[in-house]
Structures are given as C-alpha cells and as structure tokens.
Amino acid sequence: MSGLLAPQFQNDEAARKHLEATLWPDGPVCPHCGIIGEAYLMKGETTRDGLYKCSACREPFTVTIGTIFEDSHIPLHKWLFAIHLMCSSKKGISAHQLWRNLWGVNPDTGKPNGSYRSAWFMAHRIRWALGKEPVASKLSGIVEIDEAYIGGKFRHAGSYTPKPGERPKDRPSPTANKAPVLSILQRDGEVRSMHMPRVTADTLKPVIEAMVDKSAHMMTDSASALRGAPMGYKQSKVNHSAKEYVRHEDGVCITTNTVEGYFSILKRGNYGVYHHWGQQYTDQYLREFDFRYNIRKLNDDARATVALKKTKGRRLVLKAPKGS
C-alpha cells in the first residue's frame, strides 16, 4: 500500500493500536467480565500480538473479540482501510473495487490478488455493523416521508404482440421487479429507511407510528399510499402531478425535496456503483446509505471512527449455525 496512507492502513500492529485506542479509550475492556483497565499485555515468544489477560477473571482476550473482525483471517489493517473507503465514498464502493484497492493487482496476470469473495463478505460485515441500534427516540419536527422503487430492471423485455389465437399478454407493472423502499427523514436530522414487502397504507401506518412522534408535522406527496389514511398527524402534501414541488404556508416550507435528494444518492449508488443488488440484500445496503447520510457533516476520518465504534457486538456469518 502507498506510503501516503495512514499507518493503521499499512500494517497490523498500527491497526491494532488504533483500534484499541478507539474501542478502549479508558483502558482494556475484558469481554468476559466487563472489567475496565484491569488487564495486562501478555508477552512471550508463544503469545500472539495484542493478547491481554484479565486480572479479575484470568481470561485472555484481544481487542477483536466480540467485533466483526473476530475469527477473520484477513489482516486487520485491510479491515480498517475497507471501513475508511466505504465511509468516504458518498455513493458506496463496489466489492470489486474494494478487492482491487485492498489486495492490489498482479502485474503478471493483470488481475487482483486475494479473493473477490473475501472483499464481498467484508463489505457485508461492515454494512451489518453500520446498522442503527434500536430506536431510542422517535423522529419529530418536520418529517418527510416517501417511498421509492430501487433496481430491478428486466433483463429481457420480451414481446407483447400476441400470436394468432392467443390472448394479449399482460404488461408487467413498471415496479414489478423493483424493491420498494420507505424512507422517513427528519428535516436537518436523520433518515431511517427500510425495505417494504408492499407499499400500502396498511403496511406503512404501523412503521410510521413506531418511528414518528405524534407532534411531528408530516409531509408527503399526493401520490403517497398515506394520502387517504387518517393517522392523527398534522400532514401536508405537495402535488407532484401538477408540477408542484415547493410551497410556503405560515412560514413553513412544504416539500419532500429533502427525502427526494436522499433517494437520488441511493438510486445513483445502486445504478452507477453497484449496478445491481439482490432484494434479499436491500436492507444491508440501506444500512450503509443511511449511516453515511446521517453523519454527512463529519469529515472522512471522523466518519470512519464512528463506524469503528459500531463494530463491537456485531457479527455476521455466511450461514447460520445448524440448530440456531
């Protein structure tokens, strides 16, 4: 890797020290008993680097235990560099590009070293870590709500011209192969997005009631599935079909342009960076895009630090253990 990179992205020793400083600001934390600052660093020829022993419970541990890095054979400095790249890329970074950046290109074959599967799994582990904790407070103030349909272009449009004696074929809906996404955005605050099985008043109402405070001023467009659903919120609508996108009432800007701006980033990431993602992974990608948007005012280093702190207590495996 280039000498221009920070030390924690170049070797494991510097990466481990950086991770310890980030996750243990008050000293080593024993993952077995929770005691802080009562562990000592074990040294010796047979001891692996960064191994501590708790003075209270006498159990050994390292800083990676209980994080997404546990049991990984990928060098720790590559993990930290991958997190930095994902946090600093506004519209995301593909697993293939991550593969090239982390392992370099073999000059003899012209192909990246390492394994694409490793880069792909790293990216999904990191997305899993970026997920929000259980919602502690509901969104309030001015809350914009909208739905979008992501990806899912048909590979083969097919012919809809009927053959002699056949009934005309039904044309699929423009959204038939797309993933419905609901985003709830507090203006000048956070966005919370989720993949919905269907976008109807019956499916949207319980989600909104769980996430939006009753004192909020809810804004939607006139095409929203909520247009005829009384929910007890103060609600304003803009009529996009009549080319109305912004209006002002009593000093309040009525618009859904903020959440539409978030969708523009999400869709451009899907189409321009990832090109496609399976619907079963949509929530994973939403974690990533929500995370970057919610801390958009931080610089790249600060954003990566926030991401590192979220790696504790997060594990993702390719397959669930038998009997789980």
PECORBEL-V684366 format. One record per residue. N is the residue number from 1. RES is the residue in one letter. OMEGA is omega as a letter, one per 20 degrees, with the letter a starting at -180 (none if undefined). NEAR is the number of other C-alpha atoms within 8 Angstrom. Layout:
n = <N N>
res = <RES RES>
omega = <OMEGA OMEGA>
near = <NEAR NEAR>
This chain:
n = <1 2 3 4 5 6 7 8 9 10 11 12 13 14 15 16 17 18 19 20 21 22 23 24 25 26 27 28 29 30 31 32 33 34 35 36 37 38 39 40 41 42 43 44 45 46 47 48 49 50 51 52 53 54 55 56 57 58 59 60 61 62 63 64 65 66 67 68 69 70 71 72 73 74 75 76 77 78 79 80 81 82 83 84 85 86 87 88 89 90 91 92 93 94 95 96 97 98 99 100 101 102 103 104 105 106 107 108 109 110 111 112 113 114 115 116 117 118 119 120 121 122 123 124 125 126 127 128 129 130 131 132 133 134 135 136 137 138 139 140 141 142 143 144 145 146 147 148 149 150 151 152 153 154 155 156 157 158 159 160 161 162 163 164 165 166 167 168 169 170 171 172 173 174 175 176 177 178 179 180 181 182 183 184 185 186 187 188 189 190 191 192 193 194 195 196 197 198 199 200 201 202 203 204 205 206 207 208 209 210 211 212 213 214 215 216 217 218 219 220 221 222 223 224 225 226 227 228 229 230 231 232 233 234 235 236 237 238 239 240 241 242 243 244 245 246 247 248 249 250 251 252 253 254 255 256 257 258 259 260 261 262 263 264 265 266 267 268 269 270 271 272 273 274 275 276 277 278 279 280 281 282 283 284 285 286 287 288 289 290 291 292 293 294 295 296 297 298 299 300 301 302 303 304 305 306 307 308 309 310 311 312 313 314 315 316 317 318 319 320 321 322 323 324>
res = <M S G L L A P Q F Q N D E A A R K H L E A T L W P D G P V C P H C G I I G E A Y L M K G E T T R D G L Y K C S A C R E P F T V T I G T I F E D S H I P L H K W L F A I H L M C S S K K G I S A H Q L W R N L W G V N P D T G K P N G S Y R S A W F M A H R I R W A L G K E P V A S K L S G I V E I D E A Y I G G K F R H A G S Y T P K P G E R P K D R P S P T A N K A P V L S I L Q R D G E V R S M H M P R V T A D T L K P V I E A M V D K S A H M M T D S A S A L R G A P M G Y K Q S K V N H S A K E Y V R H E D G V C I T T N T V E G Y F S I L K R G N Y G V Y H H W G Q Q Y T D Q Y L R E F D F R Y N I R K L N D D A R A T V A L K K T K G R R L V L K A P K G S>
omega = <a r r a r a a r a r a a r r a r r r r r a a a a a a a r a a a a r r a r a a r a r a r a a a r a r a r r a r a a r r r r r a a a a r r a a r r r r a a a r r a r r r r a a a a a a a r r a r r r r r a a a a r a r a a a a a r r r a r a r r r a r a a r a r r r a r a r r a a a a r a a r a r a r r r r a r r r r r a a r a r r a r a r a r r a r r r r r a a a a r r a r r r a r a a r a r r a r r a r r r r r a a a a a r a r r a a r a r a r a r r r a a a r a a a a r a r r r a r a r a a a r r r a r r a r r r a r a a r a a r r r r r r r a a r r r a a a a r r r r a r r a r r a r r a a r a a a a r a a r r a a r r r r r r r a a a r r a r r r a r r r r r a none>
near = <4 4 6 4 8 7 8 15 13 13 10 11 8 12 15 13 9 9 11 11 8 10 9 10 7 6 7 11 11 11 8 6 7 7 9 10 8 10 13 8 8 9 6 5 5 4 8 6 5 9 12 11 12 14 8 8 7 7 7 8 11 8 10 8 9 10 11 14 9 8 4 6 4 6 8 11 14 11 11 11 11 12 12 11 10 9 13 9 8 7 10 12 11 8 10 9 8 12 14 11 7 9 9 9 9 9 6 4 5 7 7 10 9 7 7 9 6 8 12 10 9 10 10 9 11 11 12 12 13 12 9 7 4 4 7 4 5 9 11 12 9 10 15 15 13 13 10 8 9 10 12 9 6 6 4 4 5 4 4 8 6 9 5 4 5 6 5 7 7 5 5 5 5 5 8 6 9 10 13 13 12 12 12 13 14 13 10 4 7 9 11 8 11 9 10 10 5 6 10 8 9 6 10 11 10 8 8 9 9 7 10 11 9 8 8 13 12 12 15 15 11 10 7 9 10 10 8 5 7 6 5 5 10 8 8 9 10 15 11 10 6 5 6 9 10 9 9 8 7 4 5 6 8 12 13 14 8 10 13 9 8 9 9 8 10 10 10 10 12 13 10 7 11 11 8 8 9 6 6 5 8 11 9 10 9 10 14 12 11 11 11 11 10 9 8 7 4 7 7 9 7 8 13 12 9 8 12 11 9 10 12 9 8 11 10 7 5 5 4 6 5 4 3 4>
